[in-house]
Amino acid sequence: MQQISKYEVIDIIPYGKNSAIIVEKKPFGGIGQFKASYSVINFDTGKKEALTKGAYLFSKFGSNYAKISEVISNYVQCSSAVLYDKRVLVIYPNGEAGIFSRDGELEWSGSFTYHDETVSCLALEGKYFWSVCSKENCIIRYSSQNMKVDLRIGAKDAKTFINPVHISVDNGDIYVCCDSNKIRKVDGISYTVSDFETLPEGVKRFQKIGDNGIIVLSSGTYIND
């Protein structure tokens, strides 16, 4: 693996077939203060180039990013997706969520829970999206047409996913960071679950993009292939 940052990466957005936008959490000012740093990493060259905040927000929220980012207090920490009907869904780590209209107006706010436990993270799959429920040891697929549960994999007393913390989708398959140091893969057709990678330390997030992937570990952020 090639290290691309010694800092924690708090957001990853695919940016074409061979690159990704990453947001690093860098110390700034006094103790306990941080700032967001935006970059594009090219998998072919391994180079990292600075990106403007506007370009990041456009990639995350679409053409109405200016309106949406005025409403959202912390646009870096949330997960987001431009849905099939051009609305924008936003989910925070604490389960709080919002839906913005095609004109960038907030049309719904609330929260996602499963068995009264927090549901977080957001990975788009066509007219569906996946999230994780850490305390219920499961991943959940919702229909973006009605925001209702369509499919659940895992269960509180099962060992399929132990404390899942992040989920992503690439080329139809689903990748889940769980069990502290594992990435598990869900086949997008059969929904069978297998180990994709086991790391020597805690894994916080993983995003596969084509033949490459970005892994955020306790020690920093890396590219694997």
C-alpha atoms as an extended CHARMM CRD file, in Angstrom:
* protein
*
       225  EXT
         1         1  MET       CA              0.0000000000        0.0000000000        0.0000000000  PROA      1               0.0000000000
         2         2  GLN       CA              1.0860000000        3.5560000000       -0.7650000000  PROA      2               0.0000000000
         3         3  GLN       CA              0.4910000000        6.1530000000        1.9280000000  PROA      3               0.0000000000
         4         4  ILE       CA             -1.0810000000        9.3350000000        0.5620000000  PROA      4               0.0000000000
         5         5  SER       CA             -1.7600000000       11.1500000000        3.8220000000  PROA      5               0.0000000000
         6         6  LYS       CA             -0.6340000000       10.9690000000        7.4250000000  PROA      6               0.0000000000
         7         7  TYR       CA             -3.8700000000       12.7050000000        8.3960000000  PROA      7               0.0000000000
         8         8  GLU       CA             -7.3340000000       11.2940000000        8.8190000000  PROA      8               0.0000000000
         9         9  VAL       CA             -9.3460000000       11.5100000000        5.6000000000  PROA      9               0.0000000000
        10        10  ILE       CA            -12.9290000000       12.3940000000        6.4990000000  PROA      10              0.0000000000
        11        11  ASP       CA            -14.4950000000       12.3070000000        3.0470000000  PROA      11              0.0000000000
        12        12  ILE       CA            -13.8420000000       10.4640000000       -0.2240000000  PROA      12              0.0000000000
        13        13  ILE       CA            -15.6630000000       11.1110000000       -3.4940000000  PROA      13              0.0000000000
        14        14  PRO       CA            -14.9460000000        9.2080000000       -6.7390000000  PROA      14              0.0000000000
        15        15  TYR       CA            -13.7120000000       11.6550000000       -9.3800000000  PROA      15              0.0000000000
        16        16  GLY       CA            -13.6970000000        9.8440000000      -12.7050000000  PROA      16              0.0000000000
        17        17  LYS       CA            -12.3200000000        6.3590000000      -13.3270000000  PROA      17              0.0000000000
        18        18  ASN       CA             -8.7830000000        6.9290000000      -12.0820000000  PROA      18              0.0000000000
        19        19  SER       CA             -9.0010000000        9.5480000000       -9.3470000000  PROA      19              0.0000000000
        20        20  ALA       CA            -10.8070000000       10.5890000000       -6.1960000000  PROA      20              0.0000000000
        21        21  ILE       CA            -11.4030000000       13.6820000000       -4.1230000000  PROA      21              0.0000000000
        22        22  ILE       CA            -10.1930000000       13.3780000000       -0.5460000000  PROA      22              0.0000000000
        23        23  VAL       CA            -10.7380000000       15.7220000000        2.3830000000  PROA      23              0.0000000000
        24        24  GLU       CA             -8.0300000000       15.6780000000        5.0370000000  PROA      24              0.0000000000
        25        25  LYS       CA             -8.5380000000       16.7510000000        8.6400000000  PROA      25              0.0000000000
        26        26  LYS       CA             -5.4560000000       18.8670000000        9.3520000000  PROA      26              0.0000000000
        27        27  PRO       CA             -4.4870000000       20.5800000000       12.6300000000  PROA      27              0.0000000000
        28        28  PHE       CA             -4.9870000000       24.3280000000       12.5320000000  PROA      28              0.0000000000
        29        29  GLY       CA             -4.4320000000       27.0290000000       15.1400000000  PROA      29              0.0000000000
        30        30  GLY       CA             -4.7460000000       25.9080000000       18.7470000000  PROA      30              0.0000000000
        31        31  ILE       CA             -4.9660000000       22.4770000000       20.2950000000  PROA      31              0.0000000000
        32        32  GLY       CA             -8.0190000000       20.5550000000       19.1390000000  PROA      32              0.0000000000
        33        33  GLN       CA             -8.6580000000       22.8100000000       16.1460000000  PROA      33              0.0000000000
        34        34  PHE       CA             -8.7380000000       21.4440000000       12.6160000000  PROA      34              0.0000000000
        35        35  LYS       CA             -9.3530000000       22.5890000000        9.0680000000  PROA      35              0.0000000000
        36        36  ALA       CA            -10.4990000000       20.7270000000        5.9840000000  PROA      36              0.0000000000
        37        37  SER       CA             -8.0100000000       20.3910000000        3.1220000000  PROA      37              0.0000000000
        38        38  TYR       CA             -9.3520000000       19.3730000000       -0.3220000000  PROA      38              0.0000000000
        39        39  SER       CA             -7.3110000000       17.4070000000       -2.8620000000  PROA      39              0.0000000000
        40        40  VAL       CA             -7.5830000000       15.1400000000       -5.8930000000  PROA      40              0.0000000000
        41        41  ILE       CA             -5.4860000000       11.9760000000       -5.9130000000  PROA      41              0.0000000000
        42        42  ASN       CA             -4.6370000000       10.4240000000       -9.2840000000  PROA      42              0.0000000000
        43        43  PHE       CA             -4.2790000000        6.6490000000       -9.0910000000  PROA      43              0.0000000000
        44        44  ASP       CA             -2.1720000000        6.3900000000      -12.2470000000  PROA      44              0.0000000000
        45        45  THR       CA              0.4900000000        8.8390000000      -11.0970000000  PROA      45              0.0000000000
        46        46  GLY       CA              0.0200000000        8.7540000000       -7.3390000000  PROA      46              0.0000000000
        47        47  LYS       CA              0.0840000000       12.5510000000       -7.3290000000  PROA      47              0.0000000000
        48        48  LYS       CA             -2.1040000000       14.6780000000       -5.0960000000  PROA      48              0.0000000000
        49        49  GLU       CA             -3.2190000000       18.1160000000       -6.2530000000  PROA      49              0.0000000000
        50        50  ALA       CA             -5.0950000000       20.8310000000       -4.3760000000  PROA      50              0.0000000000
        51        51  LEU       CA             -8.7700000000       21.3530000000       -5.1350000000  PROA      51              0.0000000000
        52        52  THR       CA            -10.9980000000       24.3470000000       -4.4420000000  PROA      52              0.0000000000
        53        53  LYS       CA            -13.8050000000       24.0710000000       -1.8960000000  PROA      53              0.0000000000
        54        54  GLY       CA            -16.2930000000       24.9830000000       -4.6360000000  PROA      54              0.0000000000
        55        55  ALA       CA            -15.1990000000       22.0740000000       -6.8420000000  PROA      55              0.0000000000
        56        56  TYR       CA            -15.5050000000       19.7190000000       -3.8750000000  PROA      56              0.0000000000
        57        57  LEU       CA            -18.9950000000       20.9550000000       -3.0110000000  PROA      57              0.0000000000
        58        58  PHE       CA            -20.1380000000       20.6720000000       -6.6460000000  PROA      58              0.0000000000
        59        59  SER       CA            -18.9350000000       17.0610000000       -6.7820000000  PROA      59              0.0000000000
        60        60  LYS       CA            -20.6970000000       16.2600000000       -3.5090000000  PROA      60              0.0000000000
        61        61  PHE       CA            -24.0190000000       18.0970000000       -3.8570000000  PROA      61              0.0000000000
        62        62  GLY       CA            -24.4250000000       18.8630000000       -7.5580000000  PROA      62              0.0000000000
        63        63  SER       CA            -25.2780000000       22.1390000000       -9.2510000000  PROA      63              0.0000000000
        64        64  ASN       CA            -27.1780000000       23.5740000000       -6.2640000000  PROA      64              0.0000000000
        65        65  TYR       CA            -24.2100000000       23.1340000000       -3.9420000000  PROA      65              0.0000000000
        66        66  ALA       CA            -24.1660000000       26.8220000000       -2.9410000000  PROA      66              0.0000000000
        67        67  LYS       CA            -27.7320000000       26.7390000000       -1.5900000000  PROA      67              0.0000000000
        68        68  ILE       CA            -27.2780000000       23.3820000000        0.0950000000  PROA      68              0.0000000000
        69        69  SER       CA            -23.9730000000       24.2590000000        1.7760000000  PROA      69              0.0000000000
        70        70  GLU       CA            -25.5700000000       27.3780000000        3.2540000000  PROA      70              0.0000000000
        71        71  VAL       CA            -28.1640000000       25.2270000000        5.0330000000  PROA      71              0.0000000000
        72        72  ILE       CA            -25.8130000000       22.4390000000        6.1310000000  PROA      72              0.0000000000
        73        73  SER       CA            -23.6220000000       23.4610000000        9.0490000000  PROA      73              0.0000000000
        74        74  ASN       CA            -20.9930000000       20.7520000000        8.5320000000  PROA      74              0.0000000000
        75        75  TYR       CA            -20.9110000000       19.6720000000        4.9000000000  PROA      75              0.0000000000
        76        76  VAL       CA            -17.6910000000       17.6640000000        5.2710000000  PROA      76              0.0000000000
        77        77  GLN       CA            -18.8450000000       15.2120000000        7.9470000000  PROA      77              0.0000000000
        78        78  CYS       CA            -22.0710000000       14.1760000000        6.2220000000  PROA      78              0.0000000000
        79        79  SER       CA            -22.6110000000       11.5340000000        3.5500000000  PROA      79              0.0000000000
        80        80  SER       CA            -24.5470000000       12.6510000000        0.4850000000  PROA      80              0.0000000000
        81        81  ALA       CA            -25.9370000000       11.4150000000       -2.8060000000  PROA      81              0.0000000000
        82        82  VAL       CA            -27.6570000000       12.9500000000       -5.8140000000  PROA      82              0.0000000000
        83        83  LEU       CA            -30.6690000000       10.6720000000       -6.2240000000  PROA      83              0.0000000000
        84        84  TYR       CA            -32.1720000000        9.3700000000       -9.4660000000  PROA      84              0.0000000000
        85        85  ASP       CA            -34.6780000000       12.2620000000       -9.5420000000  PROA      85              0.0000000000
        86        86  LYS       CA            -31.9610000000       14.9030000000       -8.9150000000  PROA      86              0.0000000000
        87        87  ARG       CA            -32.9240000000       15.4650000000       -5.2850000000  PROA      87              0.0000000000
        88        88  VAL       CA            -30.0160000000       15.4010000000       -2.8260000000  PROA      88              0.0000000000
        89        89  LEU       CA            -30.0200000000       13.1860000000        0.2690000000  PROA      89              0.0000000000
        90        90  VAL       CA            -27.7320000000       13.9770000000        3.2020000000  PROA      90              0.0000000000
        91        91  ILE       CA            -27.0900000000       11.7710000000        6.2560000000  PROA      91              0.0000000000
        92        92  TYR       CA            -24.9130000000       12.6280000000        9.2750000000  PROA      92              0.0000000000
        93        93  PRO       CA            -23.0740000000       10.1240000000       11.5010000000  PROA      93              0.0000000000
        94        94  ASN       CA            -25.7230000000       10.6080000000       14.2200000000  PROA      94              0.0000000000
        95        95  GLY       CA            -28.5100000000        9.6050000000       11.8130000000  PROA      95              0.0000000000
        96        96  GLU       CA            -29.8410000000       13.1090000000       11.2190000000  PROA      96              0.0000000000
        97        97  ALA       CA            -30.8000000000       13.5340000000        7.5730000000  PROA      97              0.0000000000
        98        98  GLY       CA            -32.2420000000       15.9210000000        5.0390000000  PROA      98              0.0000000000
        99        99  ILE       CA            -33.5760000000       15.8520000000        1.4940000000  PROA      99              0.0000000000
       100       100  PHE       CA            -33.0960000000       18.8160000000       -0.8140000000  PROA      100             0.0000000000
       101       101  SER       CA            -35.2920000000       19.4410000000       -3.8420000000  PROA      101             0.0000000000
       102       102  ARG       CA            -33.9870000000       19.7260000000       -7.4030000000  PROA      102             0.0000000000
       103       103  ASP       CA            -33.8750000000       23.4810000000       -6.7620000000  PROA      103             0.0000000000
       104       104  GLY       CA            -31.6910000000       23.0890000000       -3.6900000000  PROA      104             0.0000000000
       105       105  GLU       CA            -34.4480000000       23.7920000000       -1.1390000000  PROA      105             0.0000000000
       106       106  LEU       CA            -34.6810000000       21.7040000000        2.0250000000  PROA      106             0.0000000000
       107       107  GLU       CA            -37.9390000000       19.7520000000        1.6730000000  PROA      107             0.0000000000
       108       108  TRP       CA            -37.5590000000       17.2110000000        4.4850000000  PROA      108             0.0000000000
       109       109  SER       CA            -35.4750000000       16.7880000000        7.6280000000  PROA      109             0.0000000000
       110       110  GLY       CA            -35.5290000000       13.9750000000       10.1350000000  PROA      110             0.0000000000
       111       111  SER       CA            -33.4420000000       10.9570000000       11.0720000000  PROA      111             0.0000000000
       112       112  PHE       CA            -32.8610000000        7.3480000000       10.0800000000  PROA      112             0.0000000000
       113       113  THR       CA            -33.0720000000        4.6130000000       12.7210000000  PROA      113             0.0000000000
       114       114  TYR       CA            -33.4340000000        0.8400000000       12.7340000000  PROA      114             0.0000000000
       115       115  HSD       CA            -34.8640000000       -0.8410000000       15.8410000000  PROA      115             0.0000000000
       116       116  ASP       CA            -34.4290000000        2.5820000000       17.4850000000  PROA      116             0.0000000000
       117       117  GLU       CA            -30.6800000000        2.5490000000       16.7800000000  PROA      117             0.0000000000
       118       118  THR       CA            -28.7940000000        5.1070000000       14.6850000000  PROA      118             0.0000000000
       119       119  VAL       CA            -28.3800000000        4.4860000000       10.9680000000  PROA      119             0.0000000000
       120       120  SER       CA            -25.4990000000        6.2910000000        9.2730000000  PROA      120             0.0000000000
       121       121  CYS       CA            -23.3930000000        6.4780000000        6.1180000000  PROA      121             0.0000000000
       122       122  LEU       CA            -24.7360000000        6.5480000000        2.5680000000  PROA      122             0.0000000000
       123       123  ALA       CA            -23.7350000000        4.6090000000       -0.5430000000  PROA      123             0.0000000000
       124       124  LEU       CA            -25.8660000000        5.0760000000       -3.6540000000  PROA      124             0.0000000000
       125       125  GLU       CA            -26.9280000000        2.1120000000       -5.8160000000  PROA      125             0.0000000000
       126       126  GLY       CA            -29.2640000000        3.2270000000       -8.5850000000  PROA      126             0.0000000000
       127       127  LYS       CA            -32.6730000000        3.9640000000       -7.0750000000  PROA      127             0.0000000000
       128       128  TYR       CA            -31.5020000000        2.5370000000       -3.7380000000  PROA      128             0.0000000000
       129       129  PHE       CA            -28.9290000000        3.4790000000       -1.1350000000  PROA      129             0.0000000000
       130       130  TRP       CA            -27.0730000000        1.5190000000        1.5270000000  PROA      130             0.0000000000
       131       131  SER       CA            -26.4060000000        2.5400000000        5.1270000000  PROA      131             0.0000000000
       132       132  VAL       CA            -25.0060000000        0.8820000000        8.2520000000  PROA      132             0.0000000000
       133       133  CYS       CA            -26.5280000000        0.3040000000       11.6690000000  PROA      133             0.0000000000
       134       134  SER       CA            -23.5360000000       -0.3130000000       13.9000000000  PROA      134             0.0000000000
       135       135  LYS       CA            -25.3770000000       -1.3880000000       17.0430000000  PROA      135             0.0000000000
       136       136  GLU       CA            -27.5790000000       -3.8170000000       15.1100000000  PROA      136             0.0000000000
       137       137  ASN       CA            -24.5680000000       -5.3240000000       13.2610000000  PROA      137             0.0000000000
       138       138  CYS       CA            -26.2140000000       -4.9250000000        9.8880000000  PROA      138             0.0000000000
       139       139  ILE       CA            -26.3040000000       -3.0080000000        6.6400000000  PROA      139             0.0000000000
       140       140  ILE       CA            -29.5730000000       -1.7390000000        5.2300000000  PROA      140             0.0000000000
       141       141  ARG       CA            -30.7240000000       -0.9320000000        1.7060000000  PROA      141             0.0000000000
       142       142  TYR       CA            -33.3770000000        1.7460000000        1.3730000000  PROA      142             0.0000000000
       143       143  SER       CA            -35.5320000000        2.6790000000       -1.5770000000  PROA      143             0.0000000000
       144       144  SER       CA            -34.8720000000        6.3080000000       -2.4470000000  PROA      144             0.0000000000
       145       145  GLN       CA            -38.4120000000        6.5220000000       -3.8100000000  PROA      145             0.0000000000
       146       146  ASN       CA            -40.0500000000        6.1520000000       -0.4000000000  PROA      146             0.0000000000
       147       147  MET       CA            -37.0860000000        6.0410000000        2.0440000000  PROA      147             0.0000000000
       148       148  LYS       CA            -38.2520000000        2.6800000000        3.3960000000  PROA      148             0.0000000000
       149       149  VAL       CA            -36.1500000000       -0.4070000000        4.1470000000  PROA      149             0.0000000000
       150       150  ASP       CA            -35.8670000000       -2.6680000000        1.1080000000  PROA      150             0.0000000000
       151       151  LEU       CA            -33.2390000000       -5.1770000000        2.2600000000  PROA      151             0.0000000000
       152       152  ARG       CA            -31.1930000000       -5.9380000000        5.3620000000  PROA      152             0.0000000000
       153       153  ILE       CA            -28.0520000000       -8.0590000000        5.5910000000  PROA      153             0.0000000000
       154       154  GLY       CA            -26.7100000000       -9.0750000000        8.9900000000  PROA      154             0.0000000000
       155       155  ALA       CA            -28.3340000000       -9.0360000000       12.4150000000  PROA      155             0.0000000000
       156       156  LYS       CA            -27.6030000000       -8.0550000000       15.9940000000  PROA      156             0.0000000000
       157       157  ASP       CA            -26.7360000000      -11.6090000000       17.0480000000  PROA      157             0.0000000000
       158       158  ALA       CA            -24.9790000000      -12.5660000000       13.7860000000  PROA      158             0.0000000000
       159       159  LYS       CA            -21.2860000000      -12.2390000000       12.9580000000  PROA      159             0.0000000000
       160       160  THR       CA            -21.7490000000      -11.1760000000        9.3350000000  PROA      160             0.0000000000
       161       161  PHE       CA            -20.8970000000       -7.5700000000       10.1690000000  PROA      161             0.0000000000
       162       162  ILE       CA            -19.6510000000       -6.7310000000       13.6490000000  PROA      162             0.0000000000
       163       163  ASN       CA            -20.0050000000       -3.0180000000       14.3780000000  PROA      163             0.0000000000
       164       164  PRO       CA            -20.0060000000       -1.8200000000       10.7460000000  PROA      164             0.0000000000
       165       165  VAL       CA            -18.8010000000        1.7810000000       10.4780000000  PROA      165             0.0000000000
       166       166  HSD       CA            -18.6450000000        2.5490000000        6.7430000000  PROA      166             0.0000000000
       167       167  ILE       CA            -20.1690000000        1.3060000000        3.4990000000  PROA      167             0.0000000000
       168       168  SER       CA            -19.4090000000        2.0230000000       -0.1650000000  PROA      168             0.0000000000
       169       169  VAL       CA            -20.4770000000        0.7130000000       -3.5620000000  PROA      169             0.0000000000
       170       170  ASP       CA            -18.3550000000        0.1500000000       -6.6610000000  PROA      170             0.0000000000
       171       171  ASN       CA            -19.3340000000       -1.6140000000       -9.8710000000  PROA      171             0.0000000000
       172       172  GLY       CA            -22.3970000000       -3.1490000000       -8.2250000000  PROA      172             0.0000000000
       173       173  ASP       CA            -20.5810000000       -4.6710000000       -5.2500000000  PROA      173             0.0000000000
       174       174  ILE       CA            -20.7950000000       -3.4080000000       -1.6690000000  PROA      174             0.0000000000
       175       175  TYR       CA            -17.8410000000       -2.9450000000        0.6900000000  PROA      175             0.0000000000
       176       176  VAL       CA            -18.2760000000       -2.7280000000        4.4550000000  PROA      176             0.0000000000
       177       177  CYS       CA            -15.7160000000       -1.7100000000        7.0840000000  PROA      177             0.0000000000
       178       178  CYS       CA            -16.4820000000       -3.7270000000       10.2050000000  PROA      178             0.0000000000
       179       179  ASP       CA            -15.1280000000       -5.8900000000       13.0170000000  PROA      179             0.0000000000
       180       180  SER       CA            -12.5630000000       -3.1550000000       13.7720000000  PROA      180             0.0000000000
       181       181  ASN       CA            -10.0110000000       -4.1280000000       11.1090000000  PROA      181             0.0000000000
       182       182  LYS       CA            -11.9100000000       -5.8740000000        8.2980000000  PROA      182             0.0000000000
       183       183  ILE       CA            -13.3530000000       -4.9290000000        4.9330000000  PROA      183             0.0000000000
       184       184  ARG       CA            -16.0710000000       -7.3500000000        3.8330000000  PROA      184             0.0000000000
       185       185  LYS       CA            -17.5100000000       -7.5740000000        0.3250000000  PROA      185             0.0000000000
       186       186  VAL       CA            -21.1380000000       -8.2080000000       -0.5840000000  PROA      186             0.0000000000
       187       187  ASP       CA            -21.6550000000       -9.5730000000       -4.0820000000  PROA      187             0.0000000000
       188       188  GLY       CA            -24.0840000000       -7.2490000000       -5.8370000000  PROA      188             0.0000000000
       189       189  ILE       CA            -25.9440000000      -10.1010000000       -7.5550000000  PROA      189             0.0000000000
       190       190  SER       CA            -26.0370000000      -12.9980000000       -5.0860000000  PROA      190             0.0000000000
       191       191  TYR       CA            -25.5770000000      -10.9020000000       -1.9040000000  PROA      191             0.0000000000
       192       192  THR       CA            -23.1050000000      -13.4400000000       -0.5730000000  PROA      192             0.0000000000
       193       193  VAL       CA            -20.6580000000      -11.9650000000        1.9300000000  PROA      193             0.0000000000
       194       194  SER       CA            -16.9180000000      -12.6460000000        1.9420000000  PROA      194             0.0000000000
       195       195  ASP       CA            -13.7560000000      -11.1970000000        3.4530000000  PROA      195             0.0000000000
       196       196  PHE       CA            -12.1950000000       -8.6640000000        1.1030000000  PROA      196             0.0000000000
       197       197  GLU       CA             -9.2710000000       -7.5310000000        3.2360000000  PROA      197             0.0000000000
       198       198  THR       CA             -8.0770000000       -7.8100000000        6.8310000000  PROA      198             0.0000000000
       199       199  LEU       CA             -5.8430000000       -4.9820000000        8.0260000000  PROA      199             0.0000000000
       200       200  PRO       CA             -3.2380000000       -4.9340000000       10.8300000000  PROA      200             0.0000000000
       201       201  GLU       CA             -4.9620000000       -1.9430000000       12.4540000000  PROA      201             0.0000000000
       202       202  GLY       CA             -8.3250000000       -0.2410000000       12.7140000000  PROA      202             0.0000000000
       203       203  VAL       CA            -10.0350000000        0.6370000000        9.4170000000  PROA      203             0.0000000000
       204       204  LYS       CA            -12.3230000000        3.6800000000        9.3560000000  PROA      204             0.0000000000
       205       205  ARG       CA            -13.4560000000        3.8220000000        5.7290000000  PROA      205             0.0000000000
       206       206  PHE       CA            -12.8180000000        2.2880000000        2.3370000000  PROA      206             0.0000000000
       207       207  GLN       CA            -13.7490000000        3.4100000000       -1.1460000000  PROA      207             0.0000000000
       208       208  LYS       CA            -13.0210000000        1.1810000000       -4.1410000000  PROA      208             0.0000000000
       209       209  ILE       CA            -12.7760000000        2.9670000000       -7.4770000000  PROA      209             0.0000000000
       210       210  GLY       CA            -12.0950000000        0.6500000000      -10.4060000000  PROA      210             0.0000000000
       211       211  ASP       CA             -8.9320000000       -1.3310000000       -9.7590000000  PROA      211             0.0000000000
       212       212  ASN       CA             -7.8550000000        0.8790000000       -6.8790000000  PROA      212             0.0000000000
       213       213  GLY       CA             -9.0950000000        1.7200000000       -3.4340000000  PROA      213             0.0000000000
       214       214  ILE       CA             -8.5210000000        4.2520000000       -0.6840000000  PROA      214             0.0000000000
       215       215  ILE       CA             -8.2470000000        2.8540000000        2.8470000000  PROA      215             0.0000000000
       216       216  VAL       CA             -8.3940000000        5.1060000000        5.8970000000  PROA      216             0.0000000000
       217       217  LEU       CA             -6.5840000000        3.4790000000        8.8210000000  PROA      217             0.0000000000
       218       218  SER       CA             -5.6370000000        4.6660000000       12.2830000000  PROA      218             0.0000000000
       219       219  SER       CA             -2.1050000000        5.4510000000       11.0540000000  PROA      219             0.0000000000
       220       220  GLY       CA             -3.1120000000        7.3920000000        7.9360000000  PROA      220             0.0000000000
       221       221  THR       CA             -4.6520000000        6.9890000000        4.5040000000  PROA      221             0.0000000000
       222       222  TYR       CA             -3.4110000000        4.6430000000        1.7950000000  PROA      222             0.0000000000
       223       223  ILE       CA             -3.9970000000        3.5580000000       -1.8010000000  PROA      223             0.0000000000
       224       224  ASN       CA             -4.2000000000       -0.1710000000       -2.4140000000  PROA      224             0.0000000000
       225       225  ASP       CA             -4.4750000000       -2.0280000000       -5.7090000000  PROA      225             0.0000000000
